[in-house]
Amino acid sequence: QVQLVESGGGLVQPGGSLRLSCAASGRGLSSYAMGWFRQAPGKVREFVAGISWIGGGGGATKLADSVKGRFTISRDDAKNTLYLEMNSLKPEDTAAYYCAARLGWNFPTLDEADYWGQGTQVTISS
């Protein structure tokens, strides 16, 4: 069993930056592909970024088109922690952000994830 806890959300002005963290407990993340998702009010949860496990996929990453060039996903398996570095934030980035874990090589999807965190709120507003 894996428990995921996100942190680092908050209120930021447009153009600002935030770094989200997702800490895992209960079991190591080294064999899991990880991902970040977000859900804005009244909208469907969407994929933001994914990272493979180092041993299987070499830490390959994938980003949604809407965040390419602005967001970076990374992981530190020694700390059992997943990160999302967010720069040049826009009001449309406002959402609850969730991390997810999927055992194996493939990135988590909305329908294929073994564990989810409870989310952290990110609000971009002046």
N, C-alpha and C positions, 0 to 999 in steps of 0.2 A: 504494500500500500504506500502511496506517495501523497503527501500533503503539499500543496502549493500555496504560497502566500505572496501576493504582490504588494509592492510599496513604491513610493516615489511620486505618486500623482499629486496634483495640486492645481492652483490657479496661476496661469502665466499669461503675459501679454503676447499678442501676435509678434512673431519674429523671435520669441524666446526659445529656451531649451529646457528639457527635462530628461532625467534618466530614471527609467523604471527598472525595478528589480523584481525577480521572482525567486524566492527562496524555497527550496525543497527540503522536506524532512521525511523520515520514515524509510527511505531507500535512495540510493544514489541515482543520479540522472545520467550516468555515463552511457547507458544503453538506450536512452530515449532520444528521439527527435523532439524538438521543442518548438513552440510557436507562440506568437502574440496575435490576439484578436481584439477587436473593439466593437462596441455597440453604442450607437448614438440613440437618444430618445426617439421612439417611434420607428426605428430602423432595424433591419436584420443584422445580427452579429456578422462581422466580416473579417477575413484573414488580413493581417497586417504584415507579418514577417515570420519566417521559419528558419530553423538551423538544424542540420543533421547531427547525429552523434559523431564524435570525432573518429572513433574506430571504424564505423561503417561508411560514413559519407565524407569523412575528412572535414567536417564542420562546414559543409556547403550551406549557403544561405539563399533565401529567396525573399523578395520584397514585393509587396503590392505596388502597382504602377503609381498609385497616388502618393506613396511615401518614398519612392526611389530618389536618391540624392539628398534626402533629408534625414532619414532614419537609418540606424545601424543596429543589427541584432548580434549579440555575442553571448558566449557562455563561459563559465569557469567551473568545470566539473569538480575541481578540488574543493571549491566552496559550495558546490551544489546550487549554483545560482545562475539564472538567466537574466540578461539585460536587454533593454531597449533604449538606445540613445536617440533622442528626438530633438532635432534642430529645426530652425526656421518654421516654427509651429504656426499653424493657421487656425482660424476659428472653426473650420470644418474638421479639424482633428479632435474637436471636443467629443468625448465619449468615455464610457467605462472601458478600461483596458484589462484584458484577461490573458493569463498565460495558460498553456496547455502542454501536456506531455503525451507522446505516443511511443510505445515500445517498438523499437526497430528502426528501419531506415527511412521510412516515409514521413514527410511532414504531417503534423496533425491537421485535420480538417474539422469542419463543424460536425460532421457525422462520424469521424474517425479520430477519437482522442480518448486516451485512457483516464486522464485526470485533468481537472480544471481547477484554477484558483477562483477566489471569490471576487476578484476585480479591484481595480483602483481607478478613481475618477480623475480624469484630466479635463480641465476647462481652460479654453483659450479665449480670453476676452480682455478688452481694454477698459 
